[in-house]
Amino acid sequence: MFARLVAHWVYGGFLAGLLILALTPIIASEWTAALTLVFLQLPVYMVHQFEEHDDGRFAAAINAMIGKGRTVLDDAAVFAINVPGVWGVNLVSIWLAFGVGIGWGLIGVYLTLVNALAHIGQAIRLRAYNPGLATAIVLFLPVGIAGALIVGAVPGVGAGHHLAGLAVAIAIHAGIVAYVVTRRRRLA
């Protein structure tokens, strides 16, 4: 059963993301705009992941481009990157924003923004669509930029929060690149 979750996580995530978005006005009715924007990073990311990973599109693109036809990114890696790596990091970011200080919510915000820039940068470099590009532009940029600006304007949120959020987001994305490059070398 776990193998099926690993192979098909994106469909449940997409539906859960839509459900969370529909419930947000009720759940967040008494939250600040800053906390609401931190919270929204998760369901927006879940919707994005459907465009990116439906029918294995992202892994297929990476395997073709970097793996040259070899599997450098398989279902298990995609699951680990996206469920604990994206959902888990957003979960921690939301809890930290709620319980410790809103500035720690910038971890989830920058995770979204760095991913958007990665999609946009790749599209510019290759002059082609990549799986996830449309939602990176339409969802990630407005929700991520609004999150960075609104959370960043809260008294007590400083450069350290922005740097920590950016550092975590870059480290996660760099870790993915390192994993794929290492797998390619092992398979060569």
C-alpha positions as a Markdown table, in Angstrom:
| # | Residue | x | y | z |
|---|---|---|---|---|
| 1 | Met | 0.0 | 0.0 | 0.0 |
| 2 | Phe | 2.8 | 2.4 | 0.8 |
| 3 | Ala | 4.2 | 1.9 | -2.7 |
| 4 | Arg | 0.9 | 3.1 | -4.1 |
| 5 | Leu | 1.1 | 6.2 | -2.0 |
| 6 | Val | 4.6 | 6.9 | -3.2 |
| 7 | Ala | 3.6 | 6.5 | -6.8 |
| 8 | His | 0.3 | 8.5 | -6.6 |
| 9 | Trp | 0.8 | 11.0 | -3.7 |
| 10 | Val | 0.3 | 14.0 | -6.1 |
| 11 | Tyr | -3.4 | 13.3 | -6.7 |
| 12 | Gly | -4.4 | 13.2 | -3.1 |
| 13 | Gly | -2.2 | 16.3 | -2.5 |
| 14 | Phe | -3.9 | 18.2 | -5.3 |
| 15 | Leu | -7.4 | 17.4 | -4.0 |
| 16 | Ala | -6.3 | 18.2 | -0.4 |
| 17 | Gly | -4.8 | 21.5 | -1.6 |
| 18 | Leu | -8.1 | 22.5 | -3.2 |
| 19 | Leu | -10.0 | 21.5 | 0.0 |
| 20 | Ile | -7.6 | 23.5 | 2.2 |
| 21 | Leu | -7.9 | 26.5 | -0.1 |
| 22 | Ala | -11.7 | 26.3 | 0.1 |
| 23 | Leu | -11.7 | 26.0 | 3.9 |
| 24 | Thr | -9.1 | 28.8 | 4.4 |
| 25 | Pro | -11.7 | 31.6 | 4.8 |
| 26 | Ile | -13.2 | 29.7 | 7.7 |
| 27 | Ile | -10.0 | 28.4 | 9.2 |
| 28 | Ala | -8.1 | 31.7 | 8.9 |
| 29 | Ser | -11.0 | 34.0 | 9.7 |
| 30 | Glu | -9.4 | 35.4 | 12.9 |
| 31 | Trp | -5.8 | 35.2 | 11.8 |
| 32 | Thr | -3.6 | 38.1 | 10.7 |
| 33 | Ala | -2.9 | 38.5 | 7.0 |
| 34 | Ala | 0.7 | 37.5 | 7.7 |
| 35 | Leu | -0.2 | 34.1 | 9.2 |
| 36 | Thr | -2.8 | 33.5 | 6.5 |
| 37 | Leu | -0.2 | 34.1 | 3.8 |
| 38 | Val | 2.2 | 31.7 | 5.6 |
| 39 | Phe | -0.5 | 29.1 | 5.7 |
| 40 | Leu | -1.5 | 29.5 | 2.1 |
| 41 | Gln | 2.0 | 28.5 | 0.9 |
| 42 | Leu | 1.1 | 24.8 | 1.6 |
| 43 | Pro | -2.2 | 24.5 | -0.4 |
| 44 | Val | -0.8 | 26.6 | -3.2 |
| 45 | Tyr | 2.2 | 24.4 | -3.4 |
| 46 | Met | 0.0 | 21.3 | -3.4 |
| 47 | Val | -1.9 | 22.7 | -6.4 |
| 48 | His | 1.4 | 23.5 | -8.1 |
| 49 | Gln | 2.6 | 20.0 | -7.6 |
| 50 | Phe | -0.2 | 18.6 | -9.7 |
| 51 | Glu | 0.9 | 20.6 | -12.7 |
| 52 | Glu | 4.5 | 19.6 | -12.0 |
| 53 | His | 4.2 | 15.9 | -11.2 |
| 54 | Asp | 1.0 | 14.6 | -12.8 |
| 55 | Asp | 1.8 | 11.5 | -14.9 |
| 56 | Gly | 5.5 | 11.7 | -13.7 |
| 57 | Arg | 6.2 | 14.8 | -15.9 |
| 58 | Phe | 8.8 | 16.4 | -13.7 |
| 59 | Ala | 10.8 | 13.2 | -13.2 |
| 60 | Ala | 10.6 | 12.4 | -16.9 |
| 61 | Ala | 11.9 | 15.9 | -17.8 |
| 62 | Ile | 14.8 | 15.7 | -15.3 |
| 63 | Asn | 15.6 | 12.1 | -16.4 |
| 64 | Ala | 15.7 | 13.2 | -20.1 |
| 65 | Met | 17.6 | 16.4 | -19.5 |
| 66 | Ile | 20.0 | 15.4 | -16.8 |
| 67 | Gly | 19.9 | 11.7 | -16.8 |
| 68 | Lys | 20.1 | 11.5 | -20.6 |
| 69 | Gly | 17.4 | 8.7 | -20.4 |
| 70 | Arg | 18.6 | 7.1 | -17.2 |
| 71 | Thr | 16.5 | 7.3 | -14.1 |
| 72 | Val | 18.2 | 9.9 | -11.8 |
| 73 | Leu | 14.9 | 10.8 | -10.2 |
| 74 | Asp | 12.5 | 8.0 | -9.4 |
| 75 | Asp | 9.1 | 7.9 | -7.6 |
| 76 | Ala | 10.6 | 7.4 | -4.2 |
| 77 | Ala | 12.9 | 10.4 | -4.5 |
| 78 | Val | 10.0 | 12.6 | -5.8 |
| 79 | Phe | 7.8 | 11.5 | -2.9 |
| 80 | Ala | 10.6 | 12.2 | -0.3 |
| 81 | Ile | 11.3 | 15.6 | -1.9 |
| 82 | Asn | 7.7 | 16.7 | -2.0 |
| 83 | Val | 5.9 | 15.1 | 1.0 |
| 84 | Pro | 8.4 | 15.5 | 3.9 |
| 85 | Gly | 10.5 | 18.0 | 1.9 |
| 86 | Val | 7.8 | 20.4 | 0.9 |
| 87 | Trp | 4.7 | 19.6 | 2.9 |
| 88 | Gly | 6.8 | 18.8 | 6.0 |
| 89 | Val | 8.9 | 22.0 | 5.7 |
| 90 | Asn | 5.7 | 24.1 | 5.2 |
| 91 | Leu | 4.1 | 22.3 | 8.2 |
| 92 | Val | 7.1 | 23.3 | 10.4 |
| 93 | Ser | 7.1 | 26.8 | 9.0 |
| 94 | Ile | 3.4 | 27.3 | 9.8 |
| 95 | Trp | 3.8 | 25.9 | 13.3 |
| 96 | Leu | 6.9 | 28.1 | 13.9 |
| 97 | Ala | 5.0 | 31.2 | 12.6 |
| 98 | Phe | 2.1 | 30.4 | 14.9 |
| 99 | Gly | 3.9 | 29.4 | 18.0 |
| 100 | Val | 7.3 | 31.0 | 18.0 |
| 101 | Gly | 7.2 | 34.1 | 15.8 |
| 102 | Ile | 5.7 | 35.0 | 12.4 |
| 103 | Gly | 9.1 | 35.7 | 10.9 |
| 104 | Trp | 9.8 | 31.9 | 10.8 |
| 105 | Gly | 6.9 | 31.6 | 8.4 |
| 106 | Leu | 9.3 | 33.1 | 5.8 |
| 107 | Ile | 10.8 | 29.6 | 5.5 |
| 108 | Gly | 7.7 | 28.4 | 3.7 |
| 109 | Val | 7.4 | 31.7 | 1.8 |
| 110 | Tyr | 10.9 | 31.5 | 0.4 |
| 111 | Leu | 10.5 | 27.8 | -0.4 |
| 112 | Thr | 7.7 | 28.9 | -2.7 |
| 113 | Leu | 9.6 | 31.8 | -4.2 |
| 114 | Val | 12.9 | 29.9 | -4.8 |
| 115 | Asn | 10.9 | 27.2 | -6.6 |
| 116 | Ala | 9.1 | 29.8 | -8.7 |
| 117 | Leu | 12.5 | 31.4 | -9.7 |
| 118 | Ala | 13.9 | 27.9 | -10.5 |
| 119 | His | 11.0 | 27.2 | -12.9 |
| 120 | Ile | 11.1 | 30.6 | -14.5 |
| 121 | Gly | 14.9 | 30.6 | -14.8 |
| 122 | Gln | 14.9 | 27.2 | -16.4 |
| 123 | Ala | 12.2 | 28.3 | -18.9 |
| 124 | Ile | 14.2 | 31.3 | -19.8 |
| 125 | Arg | 17.4 | 29.3 | -20.2 |
| 126 | Leu | 15.9 | 26.6 | -22.3 |
| 127 | Arg | 13.3 | 28.8 | -24.0 |
| 128 | Ala | 10.7 | 26.1 | -23.2 |
| 129 | Tyr | 7.9 | 25.2 | -20.9 |
| 130 | Asn | 8.8 | 23.0 | -17.9 |
| 131 | Pro | 6.3 | 21.1 | -15.7 |
| 132 | Gly | 5.1 | 23.5 | -13.0 |
| 133 | Leu | 5.9 | 26.7 | -14.8 |
| 134 | Ala | 2.4 | 28.0 | -15.2 |
| 135 | Thr | 1.4 | 27.7 | -11.5 |
| 136 | Ala | 4.9 | 29.0 | -10.5 |
| 137 | Ile | 4.0 | 32.2 | -12.3 |
| 138 | Val | 0.3 | 32.4 | -11.6 |
| 139 | Leu | 0.2 | 31.1 | -8.0 |
| 140 | Phe | 3.7 | 31.2 | -6.5 |
| 141 | Leu | 4.8 | 34.7 | -7.5 |
| 142 | Pro | 1.7 | 36.6 | -6.2 |
| 143 | Val | 1.3 | 34.5 | -3.0 |
| 144 | Gly | 5.0 | 34.3 | -2.3 |
| 145 | Ile | 5.7 | 38.0 | -2.9 |
| 146 | Ala | 2.7 | 39.0 | -0.8 |
| 147 | Gly | 3.9 | 36.7 | 1.9 |
| 148 | Ala | 7.4 | 38.1 | 1.9 |
| 149 | Leu | 6.1 | 41.7 | 2.0 |
| 150 | Ile | 3.3 | 41.3 | 4.5 |
| 151 | Val | 5.3 | 39.0 | 6.9 |
| 152 | Gly | 8.4 | 41.2 | 6.4 |
| 153 | Ala | 6.4 | 44.3 | 7.5 |
| 154 | Val | 5.4 | 42.8 | 10.9 |
| 155 | Pro | 7.3 | 44.5 | 13.7 |
| 156 | Gly | 10.0 | 42.2 | 15.0 |
| 157 | Val | 10.6 | 40.4 | 11.7 |
| 158 | Gly | 14.1 | 41.2 | 10.5 |
| 159 | Ala | 16.8 | 40.4 | 8.1 |
| 160 | Gly | 17.7 | 37.3 | 10.0 |
| 161 | His | 14.2 | 35.8 | 9.4 |
| 162 | His | 14.5 | 36.5 | 5.7 |
| 163 | Leu | 18.0 | 35.1 | 5.5 |
| 164 | Ala | 17.0 | 31.9 | 7.4 |
| 165 | Gly | 14.0 | 31.4 | 5.1 |
| 166 | Leu | 16.1 | 32.0 | 2.0 |
| 167 | Ala | 18.9 | 29.7 | 3.3 |
| 168 | Val | 16.5 | 26.8 | 4.0 |
| 169 | Ala | 14.8 | 27.2 | 0.6 |
| 170 | Ile | 18.1 | 27.3 | -1.2 |
| 171 | Ala | 19.5 | 24.4 | 0.8 |
| 172 | Ile | 16.5 | 22.2 | -0.1 |
| 173 | His | 16.8 | 23.0 | -3.8 |
| 174 | Ala | 20.5 | 22.6 | -3.8 |
| 175 | Gly | 20.1 | 19.2 | -2.1 |
| 176 | Ile | 17.7 | 18.1 | -4.9 |
| 177 | Val | 20.3 | 19.1 | -7.5 |
| 178 | Ala | 23.1 | 17.4 | -5.6 |
| 179 | Tyr | 21.0 | 14.2 | -5.4 |
| 180 | Val | 20.3 | 14.2 | -9.1 |
| 181 | Val | 23.9 | 14.9 | -10.1 |
| 182 | Thr | 25.2 | 12.2 | -7.7 |
| 183 | Arg | 22.7 | 9.7 | -9.1 |
| 184 | Arg | 23.8 | 10.6 | -12.6 |
| 185 | Arg | 27.5 | 10.0 | -11.7 |
| 186 | Arg | 26.6 | 6.6 | -10.1 |
| 187 | Leu | 24.7 | 5.5 | -13.2 |
| 188 | Ala | 27.4 | 6.7 | -15.7 |
